[in-house]
Amino acid sequence: MSVLIYGIIINIGVPLLIDLKDDFKDAKFVIELSNEINPQMSLAAFPESILKSQKEDTGCVGRVCIYNPDKWKYSQFYFYLDRPEGLSKNNVYQILHISRG
């Protein structure tokens, strides 16, 4: 399923990992890394392999990984208080507002 907001398509997926630190609410930037899942009969081993590949980063205040089994893709999001250096502008987004319920 996808949602269209102001001309941007946002893919909806199944949450695999949500790891948010106390200062997550103050995050101003997010990095999105997207990858494909190799088609297979079962995704039972998929979550473990993705969790092992998670990037460790001391400046990160939150990590979220979602996967979309019908599109055979997953996205990892890393949240930061300050803009991370040395990354392509295509993968770094400025956060304007975070709502937590």
N, C-alpha and C positions, 0 to 999 in steps of 0.2 A: 504494500500500500504506500502511496506517496501523497503528500499534501502540498498544494501550491499556495505560497504566501508572497504577495507582491512580486510575482513573476519569477520567484525562486522555488525550485522543486526541492522539497525536503523528504528524503526517504525515511520511512518508518521501519524500525527493526526490533529485534528481540534483545533486551538488555542482557549482556553476559557479565559485565563487570561495572560496578559503580563504586569508586573509591574517592571520597571527597574529604578534604581536610577542613579544619575549623574555619580557615580564612578563604574557603572556596567562594563564599558570597561576595568577596572583593575582587574576584578574577576579572581582568580587563581584556585578556586575549585567549584565544583557543586555537590549537593546531588540529587539523583533521588529516589523518592518514588512512587512506582507503586501500583495500586489497581484495583480491578474489579468493574464493574458496574453491578448491579442486572438487568438481562434482564426484560424488561417491554415494554408495547405497545408504550409509548411515553417517550422521554427524555426531555420533556419541563421543568420539575422540577429539572433535574439533575444539570444544571449549578449552580443554587442557592445553592443546598446542598453541592456542592464541594467548592464553594467560602466560605461558612461558616466554612468548615473544614480546610481551609488554616492555616498553622502553622505561628504564629507571631514570628518573630525573629529580634531583634535589630541589629545583626551583618550581616544580609542578605542584599545584594546590588541589588538583583533581584529575582523575582519569575515568573515562567512560568508554566502554566498548560495546557496540551493538552489531548484530548480524542480521542479515536478511536472507534466509534460506531459499526463498523462491527466486532470488536474483543471483545466488551464489557469491555474495559479497559481504564484507564487513568493514566497519569504520572504527578507528580508535581516535578518541578526542583527549587532548591534554590541555589543561587549563593553567594559566599563568597570571600573576599579578602585573608583571612587566613584559613588554614585547620581547620574545626570545630572539636572540641574535643569530645571524647566519642561515636563515631559512628563507625559502622562496615565499614571496608575498602571496602566491596562489594558495598556500596551505594555512596561512595565518589570518585569523579573523579577529576584528575588534568586537568585544562584547559591549553592547549598549545597556542591557538589562538582564538580570537573572531572577526568575521567580521560583521560589521554592514553596511547595505546599505542605 
